[in-house]
Amino acid sequence: MLFSLSAVVDVVRRLADMANTQFIATTFRPEILKVADKIYGVTHKNRVSFINVVSKEQAMDFIEHDQTANAS
């Protein structure tokens, strides 16, 4: 059985709301970013990872740039 990504997003959102819990997803899919309450970006410098909260706009810009770069 195949599910659309938006259906999966809806199920995760309902489960999170009903169970008062959180889900952590690693994704480059805009459909999931659109419903996220908080988005984290991970960067690397000198072999050290840094985690920062980013806005939805920043995350979407990153995804668009990544997709454009990979399309070439």
Summary of the structure (lengths in Angstrom):
residues: 72
radius of gyration: 14.4
end to end distance: 33.5
largest distance: 44.3
contacts: 130
relative contact order: 0.12
helix: 49%
strand: 19%
